[in-house]
């Protein structure tokens, strides 16, 4: 699954995604959108099996996160307790 994270400076007003923006993201192959926020930053996570951030990333940001900084994944892995090394002395 392709993923792109966008970071924006948080404004004093609430951040929203309009229905027409959601429709545009769906056309670009985005199937999951998550919003994250603290006092200084808004984060937008876009994911989708058909989403191609390299070719569609700029179009995905248009109107949603203009001026945002896009981050692309470098590493993604599943983590489970079964993969943890044995405890020393056990």
URNOR-V459984 format. One record per residue. N is the residue number from 1. RES is the residue in one letter. PSI is psi in radians with two decimals (none if undefined). OMEGA is omega in radians with two decimals (999 if undefined). Layout:
n = {N,N}
res = {RES,RES}
psi = {PSI,PSI}
omega = {OMEGA,OMEGA}
This chain:
n = {1,2,3,4,5,6,7,8,9,10,11,12,13,14,15,16,17,18,19,20,21,22,23,24,25,26,27,28,29,30,31,32,33,34,35,36,37,38,39,40,41,42,43,44,45,46,47,48,49,50,51,52,53,54,55,56,57,58,59,60,61,62,63,64,65,66,67,68,69,70,71,72,73,74,75,76,77,78,79,80,81,82,83,84,85,86,87,88,89,90}
res = {X,X,X,X,X,X,X,X,X,X,X,X,X,X,X,X,X,X,X,X,X,X,X,X,X,X,X,X,X,X,X,X,X,X,X,X,X,X,X,X,X,X,X,X,X,X,X,X,X,X,X,X,X,X,X,X,X,X,X,X,X,X,X,X,X,X,X,X,X,X,X,X,X,X,X,X,X,X,X,X,X,X,X,X,X,X,X,X,X,X}
psi = {2.29,2.59,2.56,2.39,2.33,2.31,2.31,2.63,2.31,2.34,2.92,-0.44,2.91,2.58,2.39,2.75,2.11,2.72,-0.69,-0.51,-0.69,-0.73,-0.72,-0.75,-0.73,-0.72,-0.50,0.00,0.09,2.21,-0.16,2.31,2.28,2.42,2.35,2.60,2.51,-2.88,-0.50,-0.42,2.49,2.31,2.38,2.17,2.12,2.27,2.66,2.50,-0.57,-0.02,2.29,1.62,-0.53,-0.77,-0.45,0.01,-0.78,-0.72,-0.59,-0.56,-0.35,2.04,-0.32,-0.84,0.80,2.31,0.07,2.85,2.04,2.32,2.37,2.54,2.51,-0.57,2.39,2.28,2.67,2.50,2.37,2.72,-0.49,-0.39,-0.17,2.47,2.66,2.50,2.49,2.35,0.07,none}
omega = {3.12,-3.11,3.02,3.10,3.14,3.12,3.11,2.99,-3.12,3.05,3.13,-3.13,3.12,3.09,3.12,3.06,-3.08,-3.13,3.14,3.07,3.10,3.11,3.11,3.11,3.12,3.11,3.13,3.10,3.10,3.13,3.14,3.10,3.07,3.06,3.10,-3.08,2.86,-3.07,-3.07,-2.95,2.94,3.08,3.09,3.11,3.10,-3.14,3.04,3.11,-3.12,-3.12,3.09,-3.08,-3.12,-3.09,-3.05,-3.07,-3.13,3.12,3.13,-3.11,-3.05,3.12,-3.14,-3.03,3.09,-3.14,3.13,3.10,-3.09,3.05,3.11,-3.09,3.05,3.14,3.03,3.14,3.04,-3.12,3.08,3.13,3.14,-3.13,-3.09,3.10,3.12,3.13,-3.14,3.07,-3.14,999}
